[in-house]
């Protein structure tokens, strides 16, 4: 049974459009309302209206009993009424009022009778069809011959002797053609109401579908275009409902995809250019050696090796960056001393800075800076930062604005700020403008002024630095340095209870 119901749902509802589903839902609501109205009307008719008529008949019976008893005493038997419908109807006829408020009585009134209540009664309750007169042996004298078990029976008394019986049949047992027509008219009225309701449902669905589904259709059409590669598509947002929020999210998604597509194209163009440059140099020098224009001496081999080294570093950086983007770059974190790692790095770069005519020095260092990190990745982080300053800092700078007698420099300082170690690297001129500062950590981005391709790398080092710092729950950002160049600030979480026994890899 459940599989059959599931199949019906899949066929008629799951594959239906929203417009059709909305129509089905409102149709179901209207049908339920009509059924509820019909059931309620029938219940009220049977309980209240018919009950009211039966109560009226009971009051009529109480008023009728004294008149029947008086008529029997006047005639001495039931012969005067047997087979005499007119006499029976005259006996059942209620008391009426003429225009002068004079009471005309067709039969004797009972003692202590409520005259005003009796005068208000009429024959709309179908009394002649519902009353029966029986003799003392309960044989029919006149009236309705069909007396059911639910009929109300009262004895007719003469003094203390039972001389007959009056039976009253409930109203619902003697419903006639007029009553049936009334019920049918009610049914027809309900059907007409249902048809009008269905027409209103159709109009409402058309209106609602035009208001609600139109923005959904726009989002669906825009989604198809977005799936086809049109990342410039946008959906107009003109309301503040859920559909508009969906349109806003779609626009944000389209903007993100458009930006990613732009970055992908720039990435492919930069990668091809960066690979083409060393490969072109290698190919040219090898062809020159092959043609005898260059001799394979130490200088030529050193030049070829330099290009191979540059190409190998580029490939390794691309590989590390792809692993970092995929979340697959491995980290083996241990308790290490960040101060020891920085001192070791500065010692390894000190000779290179001197050869470039630059000064490398430390401003302030805590004795111990415990962190829980991957020593190899942090070494890679600071290597990239030191090489960045080494590559771009000028050996001579303005002595009026820079310290250290106008010699280019890199100053390293460390301090603690609550739960973070702050490492700052300040180099001297040239500086970086504010627009370029915001993009320094993007892949393949290079400043096209003094820090250019002629002396620079592929523009991947700082992008890798950001991935490494993010993996250590830290932060990195760049700003203008007081020395006239660039300040790079690295924040790494303090490891409470860490030791200084770790060593850089």
N, C-alpha and C positions, 0 to 999 in steps of 0.2 A: 504494500500500500504506500509505504514511504517512497519507494523508487518511482512509482507511478506519479505521485504528487511532485516529486523532484523533476521528473520528465516534463510534466505540464508546466512547472515553473520555468524550466529552461526554454521551453518552446514559446510560451506566451508572454513571459515577463522579463527574463534575463536578456533576451535578444531584442526586446521592444525598445523604441526610442523613449526619451524622457517625456516627450509630449504625450505619447500613448500611455505611459505609466501614470502620468498625472491624470489623464482622463479616466483610466481604470480606478485610480484611488478615489477620485471625486464621485464616480459612478457608484462605487461600493458604498460611499458615505450616504449618497442620496437614497439608494435602495434600502439601506438600514434604517434611514429616517422614515421612509414611506412605510416599511414593515412595522416599525415601532408606532407610527401614527395609527395605522390600521388596527394593530393589536390593541392599542390603548383605547381607540374609539369603540371597538367591539366589547372590550372589557367594561368600559363605562356604560355602554348601552345595556349590557346584560345585568350589570350589578346595580347601577344607579337608576337608569330610566325605567327598566322593567321592574326593578324593586319599588320605585316610586309608584308605578301603576298598580302593583300588587298591594301596596299599602293603602292606596286610594280605594281599591276594591274591598279591602278588609274593613275600612271605615264605612264604605257603602253597605257592606253586609251587616255591620252592627246597626246601622240605621234602618235597614230593610227588615230585620227580624221582627220588631214589634208590629210593623205593618202587615206582614204575612200572618202573624198570630191573630191580629185583630180581624183580618179578612176571614180566617178559618172560623173564628168564633161567630162571625156574622152569618156565615153560610152553613156551618155545621159539618161540612165535609169538603173534599177536594174536587167534587164534581163540577163546581162552578168554573174551575180553571183548567180541568183536564181537557185536552184537545182544543183549548181556546187560547191561541197565542196572543190575541189582542189583549185579553184580560191579564195574561202573564206580563206582557210588555207594559200595560197600564200600571200594574202593581210595582214593576221595577222602575217606572219613570221617576226621575228625581223631582223635588220641589223646585219651582221656578218663581221668579219675581216679576211682577208686571211693572209698568212705567210709573205707577203711583205708589210704589213700594208696598202695595198690598200683596199679601201672600196668598197664592192660590194653591191649595193642597189637593192632591189627587187621591190621597189615602191618609189615614190617621197618622199623626206623628207620635213617636215614642215619648214616654215620659222623660223629662229632664234632657230632651234632645238639644244638641247644639245647633240651633236653627241657622245661624250665620254660616257655620261650616257646611251644613247640608245644602244650603242654597248655592254654595260655590261649586258643587259637583256637577258633572255633566256626563254624557254618555260616550265621551271619547275613550273611556277605558274598556269599551266593548262588553259592558255588563250583560246584555241579553244573550251573548254567545258564551258566557263563562259561568252562568248560574244554572243550577238544576234544582228542581223540587222533587223530593221523594216522599212516599207515604211512610207510615210508621214501620212497615216491613222493608223499607229502603227500596221499594220499587219505583221506577221512574214515573212521575206524574206529568211533568212538562219541563222543557229546557234542554240543555246540552246532554245528549245521551252518553257521551264519552267522558266518563268520570275516572280519572286516573288515580293511582295510589297516593299521589302527592296533593290531591284535592283537599281543601279545607272544608270540613263538615260541621254544621251547627244544628242542634235539635230545635224543632218547632214545638212549643209547649202550650198546652191549654190547662190552666191551673197547674197541677203537678204531673200531668200526663203528657207523654211524648206522642204527638199526633203526626209528626212528619220530620223531614230533614231537608236542610238547604245545603247544597254542595257548591263550592266555589273553585273552579279550575284555574291554575296559574296562567298568567297572561301569555307566557312564552309557548304554552301548549296549544293555544288557539290562534296563533298568528295567521292572519288572512292574507289575501292577495295584496291589499293596500300596504300592509306591513312589509311584505316581501318586496314590493316596489320601492318602499322607503330604503330598505337595506341595499337593494340594487343601485338605487340612486347614490347612496353613500359610496358604494364600491366604484361606480363610474366617476364620482367626484375625486376619489383617491387616485384613480388611474389618470385622470386629467391633470391632477396636481403632479403626479409622477412624470408625465410627459413634459409638462412645463418645466419641471425641475431638470429633466434631462437636457432640454433645450438651453436652459440657463447654464448648465454644466458645460455644454459645448462652447457657448459664448465666453464663459469665464476661462475655460482652458485655453481658448484661442488668445484671449487677452493676456492671461498670465504667461503663456508660452512666449508671447511676443515681448513681454517685459523681462522675464527671467531667463529665457533660453537664448535670447539674442546675444548677450555678452558671452555666454558659454559657447555659442557658435563661433563668435569672434576668436575666443581663446583656442578652440579646436582648429580653426583654419590657420591661425598663427602657429600652432604646434606643428601642423603638417609642413608649413613652410620652414620652420626651424629644423625639423627632422630632415628636410631636403637640403640643408646647408645655408639657408638664408638667416644669418645671425643678426642682421640689422632689423628684423621684424620686431615691432612693438605693438602692444594692445592698449587702446585708449582706456583710461581709468576715469570714470565720471561719477561714480557713486562711492559709498563707504560700506557696502555690504560684503558678505563672504565672497561673492563672485569677483568683486573689485579687488579684494585682497589676493584672490587667486591670480587675477590679471597682474597685480603688482609683483607677486612672486615670479610669475612667468617673465615679466620684463627684466627682473633682476637676474633670472637664469639666462635669458638671452644676452644680457650685457656681459655676464661672466663668460659665457661661451664665446662671445665675440672677442673679448679681451684675451681669452686663452688661445683662440685661433690666431689672433694677431701675434701673441707671444710665440706660438708654435712656428709660425712662418718666419718670424724674426730669428728664432732659435735655429731653424734649419738653414737660413741664409748665413747666419754667423758661423755655424759649425762648418758649413761647406767652405766659407772664406778662410776660417782659421786653419782648416786642414789643407786647403789648397796652397796657402802661402808657404809653409815649410816643405810640402811635397814639391812645389814648383822650384824652390831653391835647391832641394836635393836633386831633383831631376836635371836642372840646369848644370849644376856642378859635376854630376856624374857624366853627363854628355860632354862637358868640356874636358874632363879627364879622358873619356873615351876617344875624343877627337884630338887629343894631344895638346889642347890649349892650356890645360892645367896639369901640373905634375902632382902625383899622389904623395906629396911630402907631408910633413907634420902639420903645417898650417892648413892645408886642404882637408886633411883628416879631422883636425880639430874643428874646422868650420862645419864639416858634415856631421860630426858627432854632436855639435851644438844644436843643429836643426833637428836631429833625431831626438835629443833630449827634450827640446821644446815640444816636438810632436808627441813624445811619450807622456810628458806632463799634461798636455792637453787631453789626451785620451784618458789618462787616469782621473783627471778632474771631471770629465764628462761622465765617466763611470761612477765616481763617488756621488756626483750630483743626481744621477738617475736613481741610484740606490737610496739616497736621502729622500727624494720625491716619492719613491714607492714605499718608504718606511722600512726598507730592508738593509739600511746601513747598520752594520753591527757595532755594538758598544760593549766593551768589557770594563765595567766600572769597578774601581777599587778605591780605598782610602789613600789619597795622595796629598802631598804638600804643594800647593799651587805656587808658593813663594820660591821653593826649590826649583820647580819646573821653569819659572820665569828667569831665574838667575842663570840656569843652565842654557836656556835659549839665548839670552843676551850674550853670554860668553861665546857661543858658537857663531853669532852674527857680528861680534865686535870687530873682528879683522876685516870682514866685508865692508862694514860701514867706514872704517878708516881708509880703506883703499878707494872708496868713493868720495873721500873728503868730508865725511859726516861724523858727527859726534853722537854716540849712543850712551846714555847714562840713566841711572835710576834716581828718582827724586826721593821717594819714601817707600819703604817696604816693611811690613810686619815681619817678625822673625819666623812665624809659622802661620800658614794659611790653609787649614785643612778643608778639603773638598772630597766629595764622593763622585769620581768621574773616570772617564777613559783617558788615561795618560797619553796614549798615542793620538787620539782625536784632538785633545787640547794642544798637544805639540803641533799637530797639523794646523789648528786654529791660529796659534801665535806665529807659526812660520809664515802663513799667508799674510798676516798683518805686518810682520817685520819686513817681508819682501815687498809688500805694497809701499811702505814708506821708503825702503831702500831704492826702489825703482823710480819713484816719482818726486822725491825731495831734492831740491837744488842744493849743490854743494856750497854756493855762495848766496847770501841773502842780505837784505837791507839791515845794516848794523844799527840803524836808529830804532827800528821796530823790533828787532830780534836780539836776544841775548847771545852770549857765547861768542862775541866779537865778529858777528856777521857770518859765522860758519853754520851750514845746515846741520840740523840735529833732530834726534828723536828722544823724547823724554818719557820714561815709563814710571808710573806711580800707582800705588795700591793703598786701599783703605777699606775699612769695614763700615757698611751702612745697614744697621739692624741685622737682618738675616742673610745679607748678601755681601760678597767680596766685590769691590769695585776696582777694576783694572782699567787705567786710562793710558792711551798712547797718543802723545802730542808731537806732531812733527812741524817743521817750519815750512816756509813758502815753497811752492805755490799753494794757494788755497783752493777751495771748491765753492762754487756759488750755491745759493740756497736751493735752487731748482734741482741741481744735480745731487745735492745731499740726500734728497728723498728717494733717489733711484740707485744709489751706490751699491745696494745689496741685491739688485736684480742681475740675473745672469746675462753675460755678454755686454753689460753696460760699461762704457768707458767715457770719461770726461774728455771732450774733444779739444781742450785747451792745452795747458802744459802737461797734464797727465794724459797722454795720448798713446796711440798704438806704437809709435816709434820706439818708445821706451817701455811700454806696458805689455801686459800679457793678454790673455783671451777674455778677461772680464768674468772669470768664473770663481776666483779665489774668495772674494767677499760673499758671494752667494753661498759657497760651501761653508764659510764661517757662520753665516746665519743658521744654516741647518744644524751645525754642530752645537751651537749655543742653545738653540731651541730644544735639541735632544737632551740637554742637561738642565732643562727647566730654568734657563737664564734669559738674558736679553742682551742685545747689541744695537747700538745706534751711532750715527756719525753727526758731528757738528763742527763749527769753526773753532780752530784752536787759538789760544792766546799767543802762540808762537808764530802765527801767520799762516799755518797750514791746516791740517785736518786733525781733529780729535776723534778717536774711536774709543767708545766706552763699552766695556764688557762687564756684565753682571752675572755672577755664578753663586748658587746657594752655598751658604756656610754649612759645613758638616760638623755638627756638635759631637764632641768626643773623638774626632778624627786625630790621627797621629801624623807626624812628619816623616814617617819611615818610608812612605812610597817614593818611588823615583820615576822620572819620566821615561817613557819607552823610546 
